[in-house]
Amino acid sequence: MTRHSPTAMDRANSTFPTGPDLNSSSQRCSVIPDDTDAEIIIKIFSLSVILFLSTFGNILVIGVVHKNKSMRHKSINLYIVNLATSDLLLALVFIPGTICELLNGQGTWLITGFIGEATCRLVYFIQDVSIAVSVQSLVVIAFDRFCAVVYPLRITTTSSTIRLIVIPMTWLVACAIHASYFFTYKLQWNPQDNTTMCRHIWSTDKNEHDDIMLKHYLAMFCLFFAIPVLLLVILYSLIFAKLRLRSQKMSLRTSGTIERRREQEWNVLKMAFAIVLAFFMCYGPLNVVVFFIIFKWGTIGDACNIKTILFITTFLFLFNTALNPFIYFIFSENFRLGFVRMFVRTSKHGSGKCFLKSIKKIRTTDYESGHRTVYNVIDTAV
């Protein structure tokens, strides 16, 4: 999957347009209008909010796992940290670059010379590697949850070894797939605007460039959207079926321990479903729009509105980096309690420690007596 900023039509077409000319007379708008000052301010403010939420949320997720030894022993939490790291890196690199384009014009690259050439390649490489790692992490989390539910005994003995291999591999695979960026991204001088632009150039021959660009986009679309969506749907459907079958078998047992286990398993499913839904809703619109831009431009409507459509879909795409941390804290008791612990330790007053002790005491409540207080206490505390 390639990066698609608010100027994604320029990025999708690269140096040589792969679709119809957006400024041709066959379209309703002879020229795509520039953003007004008010539109630029709104877009920059929106992106800045996402940048803040994503940075704060993902750093908090990483900090909670780092500060809690018990959480570091669970593979699912380390996979979530891997996802948070890639989301954080994507937001820190992607959003400032998009804001610069809004202020200075589409595709404009402010740095020239050797450093400009290096940053042109490195920035887009980091962005797309981060996207690839995020998508792979979602699939790994789904597979981890599948194994934990379907093969609960086997996963405890193999997860430690697997995670030492899987986490580095998500980055190595992403880097290998996008290594071509160091050869295909180049700075070009634009004499019309008297600016330097960073362009994705596969070949100096237009036809060859168009052909490679289309094949590359299709490959990235399948690898980092279509196939992951299919895998996520299959894995979580199997998890849902397994948990439902298990619940039916446990329906005759009413002990508090079994009830708590059942509730914890369904909470895992709820979090998993929320992550998949967020991924589909945030990644889907941008991929669909860019797909039509490249292969069937006329079907998405008036060219005058394409910049607005692209910004909205790009906003949703970036919003996923800020949304994921909130999903963890909403659906995971461990993350909520870890959040409380992290801030209690920094408190200079004894009240924080007393509060934490009271939470631990409530958590040891005998569930067979029917008490369900623990979840309410955690929710109220956070």
Secondary structure, 3 states (H helix, E strand, C coil): CCCCCCCHHHHHHCCCCCCCCCCCCCCCCCCCCCCCHHHHHHHHHHHHHHHHHHHHHHHHHHHHHHHCHHHHCCHHHHHHHHHHHHHHHHHHHHHHHHHHHHHHCCCECCCCHHHHHHHHHHHHHHHHHHHHHHHHHHHHHHHHHHHHHHCHHHHHHHHHHHHHHHHHHHHHHHHHHCCCHHHHEEEEEECCCCEEEEEECCCCCHHHHHHHHHHHHHHHHHHHHHHHHHHHHHHHHHHHHHHHHHHHHCCCCCCHHHHHHHHHHHHHHHHHHHHHHHHHHHHHHHHHHHHHHHHCHHHHCCHHHHHHHHHHHHHHHHHHHHHHHHHHHHHCHHHHHHHHHHHHHCCCCHHHHHHHHHHHHHHCCCHHHCCCHHHHHHHHHC
